Amino acid sequence: MRKLFIPWVCNLMLVCQLAGASTIKEEDFVTLLAQANKSSQVVISDEQATRLTGKHLTAALAWHGASPWINAVNRGASETFERYGVKVLVTTDAQYDPAKQVADIENIQALNPDLVLSLVIDSVSAKAGFQKIVDAGAKLVLLSNPITGFVHGKDFAGIVTDDMQGMGNRAAQISNEFLHGNGKVGMIYHDANYFITNTRDKAFVDGLAQFPKIEIQSRQGFVKEHDTSAIASAMMLRHPDLDLIYVSWDAAAEGVVESLRSDGFNKVKVISHDLGVNNLLDMAQQGNMLASISDRPYEIGATMARVALLAKLGVSTPMFTLVPYDQVNKSNITEVWQQAYHTDVPRIIKIALGE
């Protein structure tokens, strides 16, 4: 997985404050996400574009880490800002360290940017620094993780995130298509309190419940990605008649594919989320990897930038904006990769595809 998420309880605290309620159930938060705007609805008109290019705005991008996924988010944001005459003053990489992100935020304060985009590692430690930036007049847009206590429209302009429910449900539909409505499934899920992965996994289970002849025969949780290989081996030892295994995200699925291959379970397929070279290579070679559901990181960054720009113009912006997803299988690897990353597919995959 290429993203880092805080526990859903923090998200609920934010929504409670926004809704003015003393308590709110997790399913209510899911409902809010289901009602969120789509990225295609966040549009800058020609008149607004003219106003923006004359403002000579500046921006700062405070990311949690570095990866091909975040590089695509960063390009989407930077190229969108460039289109409207915004100068990106700094891009920071916190290396998944909350303390470093706090220091990065302090450095950004000194630059006094007009716009700030960020994926926050730790809401509590980052809050004070971002509050100073917002109080100085900057418009803040967040990627997936809210900041506890921040109020939409006052402290932040919006949150851009995956359509996690849609992704989980689509994984269930693909499973049904492969199994022709009848089969046995293993589930290796993220056994930690993270709202994004929990919601996506739950959507898979709920989606599969629509097909009564498909049985989830085994469910095993993991926290560390490198544990999934051993989990898959043990699962197949107990349930050698499984037809398919669902895994919460791509990097975690690598160990499952490796385990199935080494144990000789060549007909057992794997379905997951996100795009990774190793699993796409296995998919291209018609191995165990059946399909994956990918978000669009470039579009995430571009959408974050548009939300920030509109907020700077005084336009009311949505609290949540969802970015679409794509189903990837052997037939469309190149197309989906380009859609997600806005770069060419790696050469090793091209060779495997015979391109």
N, C-alpha and C positions, 0 to 999 in steps of 0.2 A: 504494500500500500504506500502511496506517495504523499499522503496527507496526514496531518496530525490533528486529533480532535479532543476536546475537553469533554468531561462527562455531561450527559444530557441534563442532569439536575441543574447545572449552571444555566443552560438554555431555558429551562422552565422558570428559573428565578427571574430571568430577563422578561419573559413573556408575562409572568405574573405582574410585574411592575407596569408593563405596557397596557395590560388589560385592566389594571386597577383591581385585580382580584387577590384575595388572600391565599387561595390555593388554586392549582390547575392540574389536571391530569395529563399524563403523557399523551394520551390519545387526542386531547385538545390541541396540543402542540403539533401533532401530526396533521390534524385538520388544518391548522394555520398554514403549514407547508403545502398541503394539497390545494389551498386557495391562493398560493403565491403567484406573482406575475411570472411570465415567461420572458426569457432574455430577448426574444424577438419583439417584445412590447416596449423595450427600452430603446427609444429612437431619438436621435438628435436631428432636428429639422434644419433646413438650409438657413433660415433666419437665426436660429440658435447657434449654428456653426459660425456664422459671420460675427456674432457677438463674442463668441469664445476666442476666436483667433485674434481679436483686438485686445484681449485682456492680458496677454503675456503671462499666463499662469505657470506655476511651478508645481512639481509633484515629487513625492518620495514613496518608495515601495519597500515595505518592511516585511520580509518573508521569514518563514520559520526554518527553512533549510534550502538545500539545492538538490535538484534531480531533473531528469528530462521533463517530468510533469510540471514542476514549478518553473522551469525555463520556458515552457510553452505559455504558462499563465503570464509570466513576466513579459514575453514578447507581445502577447495580445494586448496587454495594458500599455506597454511602451509605444507600440506602433499606433494605437488608437490615440494616445496623448499627442504624439507627433503630428497626427493628422489635423489636430485642432490647435496646433501651435503651443503645446504645453512642453516645458523643459523639465525632464526628469533629473532632479538634482542628485539623487543617490538611490541605489538599490542595495539593501542589506540582506545578509544571510546569517541567521542566528544559530545555525548549526544544531538545531533542535535543543538549544540550551536556553531556558527562560531567563537566566541572568544575563546572557549575552544579548538577548532581545531587549531587555530593559536598557542596557547600555546603548544599543542601536537606537532606541526610541529617544533617549536623551540627546544623542548626536543629531537626530532629525529635528528635535526642538530648536536647536541652534540655527538651523537652516530656514526655519519659518516657512515651510511650504504651504501652498494653497490647498493641495489635495494629498491625501495619504491613503494608500491601499495596504492591507496587511492580513496575514493569517496569524492570529495570536496563539502562542503556545500556552501561556498561562494567564488567564483572565485577571487573576488577583494581582500578580506582580506587575502586569503591563498597564493596569488601569490608570494609575496616577500619572504616568508619563503621557499616555494618550489624552487624558483629561486636559493637561496643559496645552497640548497641541490643538485640541478642539477649542479650548477657551481662547486661543490666539486667533481663531477664525478659520482653521482648516476644516475641510470636509473629509470625513473618514468613512471608508467603505471596507467592510470585513469579508473575508472568505470563510464561509461555513461557521466559524466559531464566534459567538457573540462575546461581549464583555459584560460581565455581571453588573447590573445596576445602570448600565447605559440605556438611555431612552431614545427610541427611534425619532428622527427628525430634529432632535436636540443635540445628542452626543454622537450619533452616527447616521449616515445617510441611507444605509441599507446593508443587507447581507446577501451575498451571491453564493449559491451552493448547487450541489447535484440534485437531480430529481431522483432521490434515493428510493422512494416508493416505486416509481416507474421502473427503475433498474432492477430491483428485486423481483417485481412482478414479471418483467420480461424474461428474466432467467428461468422462472417457473414455466412460462409459456414455451420457451425453447426446449426445456426438459420434456414437456408433454409431447411436443412435435417429434422429438427424437425417439421417445418411448412409445409413440402411437397410442397414448392414453393408458398404457398398462406396463408397470415395471417397478423396480425396487431402487430406492435412492439412499445414498449415504450423505450426511451433512456434516461438514467440518466448519464450525462457525466461530466467530470471534467472541470468546468468553471473557469479555471485559465490558465495563460500563461506558461505552462510547456510543453516543446517540446515532451518528451517521451509519456505522456498521450494524448496530443493533436494529435500526429501522429497515435497512436494506435486507438483512437476513430474515427479519420477521415478514417482510413483504414477499420474500421467496416462499416461506412456509405458508402464508395465507394464500398466495397464488396457486401453490400446488394443491391446496385443499379443494380447489375447484374440480380436481380430477380424481374421483374417488378410487380408481383402480391403480393409482400410483401411491406407493407406500414409502414413507421415510422410515426405513428399517433401522437405521442407526444414526445417532447424533452425538458428536464428540466436539468439545470446545477446545480452543487453543488461545494462548496469549502471545507466545513467541512464535514467529514465523518458522524458525528452524525445527519446531516440534511437529510440524504437520506430516513430515515423511513417516515418522514412527507411528503417528496416529493412524495414517492411512494403511500402513502395513498391518497393524493390529485390527483395524476395522475389517479389512479383507480376509484376515484369518478367521474372524468370527462369522463374517457374512460373505462368503465367496461368490454368492449369486447376485451381488449388487450389479446394477446396470450402469449407474451414473453416480458421481460424487460432486456435490456442490461445495465450493470453498469461498470464503468471504472476500478474498481479493487475490490479485494476480501473483504477487510475490509469495504469498502463502501457498498458492496452488502449485508453485514450482516443485516443492518437495513431494506433493501428492503425485504429480505426473512422474517424477523420478522414481518414486516407490512403486507405482503401478507398472512402470516399464521394467524395472529390475526384478520384480516378483512375477513377471510373465502375464499380467492381467491386461493384455493388449486390447481387449474389447470393451473394457470399462472406460467410459468417457468422463471428462471433467468439465464443469462449467464454473465460471468465476466472473470477476469484475476487473476493469482497468486493462491497460495494454503494457505488456512486457515482452522484450525480445525473445527470451527463451521459450515462453509458452507459445508465442506466435510462430516461432520456428517449428515447434512440435506440431502445431495446427497445420502449418503449410505442408508438413511431411505426412499429414494424415495419421498422426499419432493419437495419444489419449485425449489431447485437448480438443474438446468439441466446439466451444464457443465462449465468448466473453462479452460482457456489456461494458462499454467504454463511455466515460463522460468526455467533454470537450474542453480541455484545459485552456487552449488558446482563446476560445470564446468566453470562458470564465473571466480571464484577464481583461478582454475587450469590454465585456459587460460591466465589470467593476469600474473601469475607467469611464464609461458612459454614465453610470449612476453618479459618480463623483462630479462629473462635468455638469450634469443637469442640476444637481443639488447646488453647485456654485452659482448657477443662474437663478436660483430661488424656486426651481420647479419642485413640486412634491414628488418624492421618489418612494418606491415600494419598500416595505420592511424586508421582505424576502423576494429574491428573484431566482428562479430555477433555470439551469442550463440543460439543453437536451442531451440525450444519450444515443449511442449507436450500438447495434448488435454486430459483432465481428465474427466471421467464420472464414474458412479458407478462400472463399470466392471474393471477399471484399476487404482483405487485410490491407492492401495498399490504399484503397479509398478511405477506409476508416482512420488509418494512421495519419494520412494527410489532413483529414477533417479535424482530428484531435490535436495534432501537433503543428500543423502547417509547415511540415518539413517532409523531405523524401523518406520513404521507408528504408531502414538499414539495408545495406548491400547484401548481407548474409541471408536476409529474408527474401530479397529479390532473387537470389540464386536458387533458394529452395522452391520458390514459386515458378522458376523457369523464365523469369522476365529478363 
